[in-house]
Amino acid sequence: MGEKSGSDLQSRVLAEISKTGFPLELRVAKLLRRRGYHVAQSVFYIDEDESKSREIDIRALKNSFFDVSDQEHAVRHCLTIECKKSHSRPWVVFCSEPVSYDQNAGDIHGAGYEGRWFRGGHRQWKSFQARHPWFSQKHRGRAYFEPFSSGAEANSSIAKALLSSIKALLAFKHDGFGTGSSIRNIAFYYPLVVIEGELFISYLSNDELQLEAAESIPVCVNYRSPAYKREGRFTVLIVRDTALESTISDLDEWLELTAAHLRKHPQIFHVSKASDSEQQNRQRRATV
């Protein structure tokens, strides 16, 4: 009787867990670790708007290392990821074609360099950007909608997820995460929202509103507040969990493409005093 009672309790607990987003978060973290990311879960950051500590589901870091003149360099991707389960309410993102004021691959939030990180002509840049996994997409999200919701809940899940991924990005960038070591580092920061549920995009075609299922969509967010006065353009990728692996694979390819470009232009790396000091120490140790 006790065994059966315990089994029933476990079944009920598992049923309750399955209603939450925790299993999705565990699956996403496992996928990223398998692909060579350093993954931290339930990481806290400061929300400057409210001066409160908040939690991002996943922070993930991937490195591409190389040496130039016996000096170690690293190009890094830092992902700030919110995981959302939404089976009862699909997500709809209203889209249009990219425009000139949208963020592009050259505007990716980064640190460890000054000025622009890409070196090359306009034609080379167009070819380069065309290989980015989401800045090359033909649509950009402008607004969003959660059907079958009303009142205070309407659109709140999407809005909170987007802003959480952005504010976490800014906090980690401000703290120097990914750039605070003795080697030459360039880090690029990407906000993502992974959804377990249905995702649709809606757009005009010949003045008729179209609706179609989507695996992912980059959403433009132009955010500014009294606490975030100098920020501006962000692009948050909303991606279904079923498409996450291919999305990360494409992003990993972009990391290697970017690292290969920066290896040819090591002068782009910002060298801190700590890096200079460490390099001098290495040279002194080598001569002892």
VOLO-385718 format. One line per 5 residues: number of its first residue (from 0); their letters; for each residue x, z, y negated of C-alpha. Coordinates in nm, 4 decimals. Layout:
NUM> A> X/Z/Y | ...
***
This chain:
0> MGEKS> 0.0000/0.0000/0.0000 | 0.2837/0.0932/-0.2361 | 0.4683/-0.2300/-0.1547 | 0.1626/-0.4386/-0.2315 | 0.1018/-0.2457/-0.5521
5> GSDLQ> 0.4613/-0.3044/-0.6627 | 0.4352/-0.6736/-0.5805 | 0.1120/-0.7016/-0.7796 | 0.2765/-0.5314/-1.0755 | 0.5717/-0.7676/-1.0620
10> SRVLA> 0.3368/-1.0670/-1.0529 | 0.1459/-0.9361/-1.3527 | 0.4670/-0.8671/-1.5455 | 0.6011/-1.2159/-1.4672 | 0.2708/-1.3660/-1.5812
15> EISKT> 0.3010/-1.1832/-1.9124 | 0.6641/-1.2901/-1.9534 | 0.5675/-1.6521/-1.8921 | 0.3428/-1.6371/-2.2000 | 0.6409/-1.5625/-2.4237
20> GFPLE> 0.9291/-1.7797/-2.5410 | 1.1955/-1.5765/-2.3603 | 1.2198/-1.8013/-2.0510 | 1.2705/-2.1017/-2.2823 | 1.5454/-1.9193/-2.4686
25> LRVAK> 1.7215/-1.8376/-2.1407 | 1.7003/-2.1993/-2.0247 | 1.8354/-2.3325/-2.3544 | 2.1252/-2.0857/-2.3497 | 2.2090/-2.1783/-1.9908
30> LLRRR> 2.2065/-2.5507/-2.0703 | 2.4401/-2.5023/-2.3667 | 2.6844/-2.2872/-2.1687 | 2.6912/-2.5513/-1.8984 | 2.7903/-2.8059/-2.1603
35> GYHVA> 3.0825/-2.5954/-2.2829 | 2.9256/-2.4096/-2.5752 | 3.0028/-2.0515/-2.6667 | 2.6538/-1.9034/-2.6825 | 2.5293/-1.5837/-2.8441
40> QSVFY> 2.1630/-1.4833/-2.8134 | 1.9498/-1.2727/-3.0467 | 2.1987/-1.2835/-3.3327 | 2.1050/-1.1080/-3.6564 | 2.1632/-1.2398/-4.0066
45> IDEDE> 2.0556/-1.1379/-4.3571 | 1.7542/-1.3128/-4.5048 | 1.8507/-1.3187/-4.8724 | 1.4929/-1.3806/-4.9865 | 1.3800/-1.0424/-4.8584
50> SKSRE> 1.7152/-0.8640/-4.8192 | 1.6241/-0.7964/-4.4578 | 1.7970/-0.8387/-4.1276 | 1.6391/-1.1123/-3.9175 | 1.7081/-1.2606/-3.5764
55> IDIRA> 1.7913/-1.6132/-3.4691 | 1.7313/-1.6885/-3.1024 | 2.0581/-1.8707/-3.0312 | 2.3862/-1.9393/-3.2065 | 2.6037/-2.1883/-3.0202
60> LKNSF> 2.9545/-2.3131/-3.0966 | 3.1458/-2.6049/-2.9468 | 3.5087/-2.6947/-3.0222 | 3.7144/-3.0102/-3.0166 | 4.0861/-2.9256/-3.0406
65> FDVSD> 4.3843/-3.1471/-3.1155 | 4.7408/-3.1140/-3.2454 | 4.8931/-3.2950/-3.5410 | 5.2655/-3.2443/-3.5979 | 5.2591/-2.9438/-3.3637
70> QEHAV> 4.9827/-2.7820/-3.5688 | 4.6564/-2.6999/-3.3936 | 4.3358/-2.8315/-3.5494 | 3.9731/-2.7818/-3.4489 | 3.6490/-2.9589/-3.5305
75> RHCLT> 3.3471/-2.7463/-3.4459 | 2.9715/-2.7690/-3.4187 | 2.7719/-2.4542/-3.4890 | 2.4056/-2.4740/-3.3864 | 2.1435/-2.2277/-3.5102
80> IECKK> 1.8468/-2.2579/-3.2766 | 1.4940/-2.1224/-3.2795 | 1.2972/-2.1504/-2.9512 | 0.9189/-2.1796/-2.9663 | 0.6540/-2.2039/-2.6981
85> SHSRP> 0.3332/-2.3716/-2.8145 | 0.1160/-2.4929/-2.5287 | -0.2165/-2.4157/-2.6939 | -0.1349/-2.5862/-3.0239 | 0.0625/-2.9110/-3.0323
90> WVVFC> 0.2949/-2.9709/-3.3253 | 0.2353/-3.2730/-3.5485 | 0.4991/-3.3917/-3.7958 | 0.4011/-3.6365/-4.0713 | 0.6753/-3.8918/-4.1220
95> SEPVS> 0.7974/-4.1768/-4.3361 | 1.1080/-4.3929/-4.3436 | 1.4368/-4.2460/-4.4734 | 1.4931/-4.2604/-4.8491 | 1.8047/-4.2318/-5.0630
100> YDQNA> 1.7625/-3.8629/-5.1480 | 1.7446/-3.7559/-4.7812 | 2.0388/-3.5773/-4.6304 | 2.2649/-3.8052/-4.4268 | 2.5599/-3.7611/-4.1951
105> GDIHG> 2.7962/-3.7344/-4.4913 | 2.5981/-3.4400/-4.6272 | 2.6020/-3.2300/-4.3114 | 2.6595/-2.8683/-4.4087 | 3.0201/-2.7931/-4.3319
110> AGYEG> 3.3208/-2.5810/-4.4205 | 3.6975/-2.6039/-4.3906 | 3.7456/-2.9030/-4.6198 | 3.7100/-2.9976/-4.9840 | 3.5256/-3.3012/-5.1151
115> RWFRG> 3.3915/-3.5474/-4.8603 | 3.5103/-3.5276/-4.5025 | 3.4761/-3.8988/-4.4245 | 3.7516/-4.1402/-4.5290 | 3.6735/-4.5104/-4.5195
120> GHRQW> 3.4850/-4.7937/-4.6824 | 3.1097/-4.8398/-4.7152 | 3.0851/-5.0827/-4.4244 | 3.2796/-4.8493/-4.1971 | 3.0609/-4.5587/-4.3089
125> KSFQA> 2.7375/-4.7441/-4.2296 | 2.8632/-4.8172/-3.8791 | 2.9763/-4.4566/-3.8404 | 2.6470/-4.3033/-3.9534 | 2.4479/-4.5402/-3.7308
130> RHPWF> 2.5923/-4.3531/-3.4341 | 2.4637/-4.0128/-3.5410 | 2.1961/-3.8976/-3.2942 | 1.9337/-3.8069/-3.5525 | 2.0397/-3.9341/-3.8931
135> SQKHR> 2.0109/-4.2803/-3.7404 | 1.6443/-4.2298/-3.6452 | 1.3914/-4.4515/-3.8232 | 1.1594/-4.1677/-3.9294 | 1.2022/-3.8436/-4.1217
140> GRAYF> 0.9562/-3.5589/-4.1069 | 0.8014/-3.4663/-4.4433 | 0.5259/-3.2214/-4.3581 | 0.3740/-3.0670/-4.0476 | 0.0473/-2.9529/-3.8982
145> EPFSS> -0.0685/-2.7334/-3.6109 | -0.4076/-2.8603/-3.4875 | -0.6615/-2.6106/-3.3575 | -0.5320/-2.3336/-3.5847 | -0.6806/-2.1951/-3.9017
150> GAEAN> -0.6376/-1.9299/-4.1663 | -0.3048/-1.7530/-4.2018 | -0.1806/-1.8963/-3.8709 | -0.2120/-2.2595/-3.9783 | 0.1329/-2.4215/-3.9760
155> SSIAK> 0.3033/-2.0793/-3.9848 | 0.4929/-2.1176/-3.6561 | 0.6567/-2.4423/-3.7659 | 0.7387/-2.3184/-4.1161 | 0.8915/-1.9930/-3.9908
160> ALLSS> 1.0989/-2.1710/-3.7266 | 1.2363/-2.4257/-3.9738 | 1.3295/-2.1673/-4.2357 | 1.4781/-1.9274/-3.9833 | 1.7158/-2.1935/-3.8497
165> IKALL> 1.8164/-2.2865/-4.2073 | 1.8710/-1.9312/-4.3324 | 2.0742/-1.8432/-4.0245 | 2.2871/-2.1529/-4.0852 | 2.3544/-2.0456/-4.4444
170> AFKHD> 2.4380/-1.6907/-4.3419 | 2.6895/-1.7947/-4.0770 | 2.8440/-2.0553/-4.3064 | 2.8756/-1.7977/-4.5857 | 3.0407/-1.5541/-4.3429
175> GFGTG> 3.2959/-1.8189/-4.2430 | 3.1781/-1.8402/-3.8846 | 3.3694/-2.1186/-3.7119 | 3.6407/-2.1389/-3.9780 | 3.7888/-1.7903/-3.9866
180> SSIRN> 4.0951/-1.8232/-3.7639 | 4.4590/-1.9056/-3.8196 | 4.4334/-2.2693/-3.7108 | 4.2996/-2.5511/-3.9247 | 3.9234/-2.5620/-3.8737
185> IAFYY> 3.6400/-2.7797/-3.9892 | 3.2948/-2.6600/-3.8883 | 2.9662/-2.8469/-3.9170 | 2.6393/-2.6525/-3.9056 | 2.3184/-2.7824/-3.7476
190> PLVVI> 1.9723/-2.6189/-3.7517 | 1.7482/-2.6948/-3.4522 | 1.4056/-2.5917/-3.3271 | 1.3396/-2.6315/-2.9550 | 0.9725/-2.6459/-2.8609
195> EGELF> 0.8135/-2.6049/-2.5196 | 0.4900/-2.7923/-2.5739 | 0.3594/-3.1195/-2.7109 | 0.5178/-3.2846/-3.0129 | 0.3600/-3.5713/-3.2078
200> ISYLS> 0.4614/-3.7743/-3.5093 | 0.2123/-3.9305/-3.7477 | 0.2890/-4.2121/-3.9929 | 0.1331/-4.5045/-4.1760 | 0.1503/-4.8527/-4.0292
205> NDELQ> -0.0287/-5.1260/-4.2248 | -0.2096/-4.8479/-4.4125 | -0.3455/-4.7104/-4.0852 | -0.2525/-4.3613/-3.9716 | -0.0735/-4.3687/-3.6373
210> LEAAE> -0.0161/-4.0826/-3.3959 | 0.2306/-4.0944/-3.1101 | 0.4073/-3.8544/-2.8787 | 0.7710/-3.7845/-2.9632 | 1.0650/-3.6198/-2.7932
215> SIPVC> 1.2341/-3.5237/-3.1201 | 1.2056/-3.5715/-3.4946 | 1.4439/-3.4798/-3.7796 | 1.2501/-3.2902/-4.0468 | 1.3643/-3.2904/-4.4089
220> VNYRS> 1.3474/-2.9542/-4.5811 | 1.4340/-2.9198/-4.9486 | 1.4558/-2.5457/-4.9861 | 1.5291/-2.3392/-5.2923 | 1.4358/-1.9872/-5.3980
225> PAYKR> 1.5675/-1.7235/-5.6399 | 1.7984/-1.6002/-5.3652 | 1.9043/-1.9487/-5.2521 | 1.9499/-2.1187/-5.5877 | 2.2292/-2.3567/-5.4969
230> EGRFT> 2.1027/-2.4826/-5.1676 | 1.8981/-2.7948/-5.1283 | 1.8767/-3.0591/-4.8605 | 1.8542/-2.9739/-4.4941 | 1.7561/-3.1692/-4.1855
235> VLIVR> 1.6211/-2.9614/-3.9000 | 1.5827/-3.1372/-3.5676 | 1.2660/-3.0432/-3.3805 | 1.3218/-3.1350/-3.0159 | 1.1177/-3.0798/-2.7024
240> DTALE> 1.2863/-2.8797/-2.4296 | 1.2566/-3.1793/-2.1948 | 1.4763/-3.3871/-2.4292 | 1.7268/-3.1179/-2.5231 | 1.9983/-3.2121/-2.2732
245> STISD> 2.0138/-3.5763/-2.3858 | 2.0058/-3.4634/-2.7493 | 2.2980/-3.2251/-2.6992 | 2.4862/-3.4935/-2.5070 | 2.4472/-3.7314/-2.8027
250> LDEWL> 2.5576/-3.4596/-3.0450 | 2.8637/-3.3863/-2.8315 | 2.9571/-3.7547/-2.8505 | 2.9277/-3.7360/-3.2281 | 3.1574/-3.4308/-3.2305
255> ELTAA> 3.4258/-3.6262/-3.0457 | 3.3771/-3.9276/-3.2736 | 3.4170/-3.7061/-3.5793 | 3.7207/-3.5295/-3.4327 | 3.8864/-3.8654/-3.3629
260> HLRKH> 3.8275/-3.9680/-3.7252 | 3.9596/-3.6408/-3.8679 | 4.2657/-3.6522/-3.6458 | 4.3671/-3.9639/-3.8389 | 4.3149/-3.7781/-4.1682
265> PQIFH> 4.4584/-3.4272/-4.1227 | 4.4961/-3.3901/-4.4989 | 4.1201/-3.3332/-4.5162 | 4.1541/-2.9923/-4.3490 | 4.1578/-2.7093/-4.5989
270> VSKAS> 4.4605/-2.4909/-4.5285 | 4.4085/-2.1249/-4.6113 | 4.6881/-1.8850/-4.7018 | 4.6322/-1.7154/-4.3671 | 4.6925/-2.0455/-4.1904
275> DSEQQ> 5.0154/-2.1034/-4.3856 | 5.1363/-1.7529/-4.3104 | 5.0586/-1.7870/-3.9408 | 5.2369/-2.1221/-3.9237 | 5.5468/-1.9728/-4.0876
280> NRQRR> 5.5383/-1.6846/-3.8397 | 5.5201/-1.9321/-3.5505 | 5.8205/-2.1207/-3.6878 | 6.0188/-1.8010/-3.7325 | 5.9351/-1.6875/-3.3790
285> ATV> 6.0433/-2.0273/-3.2463 | 6.3876/-1.9889/-3.4037 | 6.4524/-1.6339/-3.2836
***
